[in-house]
């Protein structure tokens, strides 16, 4: 059921894109052909997302691991950093 809802939402997004951008054309939306094209486009985008997302996460994992250290993850670490930097600036 979730897949069907995601497909319908994606199809609506494709239809809105067709209405807003002049470079995107799905055909005549008054006919069934334009709606079928929107559903097929949404299905292809969903399939690409399902196949490429795990690969992109895997390829960007080293960058994610490398950038975990420099950024404080909690407010206490951020406050401690501010306290240390403000005390060294007053010297």
Secondary structure, 3 states (H helix, E strand, C coil): CHHHHHHHHHHHHHHHHHHHCCCCCCCCCCCHHHHHHHHHHHHHHHHHHHHHHHHHHHHCHHHHHHCCCCCCCCHHHHHHHHHHHHHHHCC
